Amino acid sequence: MMVHTMTADEVLSTTRAVRKRLDLTRPVERELLLECLALAQQAPTGGNRQGWGFVVVTDPAKRLALAELYCREYRRYRTEPRGTVSTAPTAQQATLARVFDSSDYLADHLHEVPVYLIPVIRRPMANQLIAGTWGSILPATWSFMLAARARGLGTVWTTLHLVHEEEAAAILGIPYAEIMQAALIPVAHTIGTDFKVGARMPLDDIVHWEQW
Ligand SMILES: Cc1cc2nc3c(=O)[nH]c(=O)nc-3n(C[C@H](O)[C@H](O)[C@H](O)COP(=O)(O)O)c2cc1C
């Protein structure tokens, strides 16, 4: 296990969106998932009330049904202008082509990924601060993904199945009116464990000191 060999900075800088390097042939040990889930639970929660949780899906029939919902939306998205390379600025086209190649692969193989993690949270009331809801589930989910990385597991944040959230809720027995799904995170052992630091825009472009 890698958990004691990676520094916090290595984990934070190399937790990539893993798609092509998910090992589709190897099951994920429940013990490893429980360790990641226990670490995720240490994340902060608005109002100090844990109104969130996770649905862990390993059942092949359920994964197939959820993957079908994902692919339905993914195929539609790929026909839109924002889902094609040619509409992007020239400088970004090569990167975008790589990301699409990788996402096409994920869509084709999603049903084969051994585990899905679905973060869930109480659906916000009309007068409730939306930031409080998202802010309570996203840190825990990212903590899970970091803990997974430290254990040789790969993950990728996905959201497209949420276009069909109500159908997904029916597949999983989630009470749709009360409980909202936040993402679908495929989880598998990675093929190799060497992941690089991601390319990001210069810090100066995104950081505003003292004022905008
Ligand atoms: C809110 C959100 C939604 C995303 N939805 C999807 C998705 O539906 N499918 C997918 O393949 N990747 C999805 N991603 C993954 C991003 O494409 C990925 O994080 C990005 O390409 C950066 O990859 P890197 O960390 O390897 O640099 C999503 C990421 C975020 C944060």
The ligand as a MOL file (V3000), in Angstrom:
LIG
                    3D

  0  0  0     0  0            999 V3000
M  V30 BEGIN CTAB
M  V30 COUNTS 31 33 0 0 0
M  V30 BEGIN ATOM
M  V30 1 C -17.7220 19.5400 -11.7340 0
M  V30 2 C -16.9490 18.5960 -12.6340 0
M  V30 3 C -17.6300 17.8160 -13.5300 0
M  V30 4 C -16.9580 16.9110 -14.3610 0
M  V30 5 N -17.6690 16.0930 -15.1930 0
M  V30 6 C -17.0140 15.1610 -15.9300 0
M  V30 7 C -17.7360 14.2160 -16.6970 0
M  V30 8 O -18.9800 14.1740 -16.6810 0
M  V30 9 N -17.0240 13.3050 -17.4150 0
M  V30 10 C -15.6600 13.2530 -17.4070 0
M  V30 11 O -15.0910 12.3840 -18.0760 0
M  V30 12 N -14.9450 14.1320 -16.6630 0
M  V30 13 C -15.5950 15.0710 -15.9250 0
M  V30 14 N -14.8780 15.9340 -15.1200 0
M  V30 15 C -13.4010 15.7890 -15.0480 0
M  V30 16 C -12.6700 16.9440 -15.6700 0
M  V30 17 O -12.7870 16.8580 -17.0370 0
M  V30 18 C -11.2350 16.8470 -15.1830 0
M  V30 19 O -11.2110 17.1250 -13.8230 0
M  V30 20 C -10.3280 17.7710 -15.9440 0
M  V30 21 O -10.1930 17.2620 -17.2360 0
M  V30 22 C -8.9540 17.9180 -15.2780 0
M  V30 23 O -8.2340 16.7440 -15.3880 0
M  V30 24 P -6.8140 16.5990 -14.6530 0
M  V30 25 O -7.0820 16.7010 -13.1840 0
M  V30 26 O -6.3410 15.2200 -15.0140 0
M  V30 27 O -5.9320 17.6840 -15.1410 0
M  V30 28 C -15.5390 16.8250 -14.2940 0
M  V30 29 C -14.8490 17.6190 -13.3550 0
M  V30 30 C -15.5340 18.4790 -12.5140 0
M  V30 31 C -14.7600 19.2750 -11.5020 0
M  V30 END ATOM
M  V30 BEGIN BOND
M  V30 1 1 1 2
M  V30 2 1 2 3
M  V30 3 2 2 30
M  V30 4 2 3 4
M  V30 5 1 4 5
M  V30 6 1 4 28
M  V30 7 2 5 6
M  V30 8 1 6 7
M  V30 9 1 6 13
M  V30 10 2 7 8
M  V30 11 1 7 9
M  V30 12 1 9 10
M  V30 13 2 10 11
M  V30 14 1 10 12
M  V30 15 2 12 13
M  V30 16 1 13 14
M  V30 17 1 14 15
M  V30 18 1 14 28
M  V30 19 1 15 16
M  V30 20 1 16 17
M  V30 21 1 16 18
M  V30 22 1 18 19
M  V30 23 1 18 20
M  V30 24 1 20 21
M  V30 25 1 20 22
M  V30 26 1 22 23
M  V30 27 1 23 24
M  V30 28 2 24 25
M  V30 29 1 24 26
M  V30 30 1 24 27
M  V30 31 2 28 29
M  V30 32 1 29 30
M  V30 33 1 30 31
M  V30 END BOND
M  V30 END CTAB
M  END
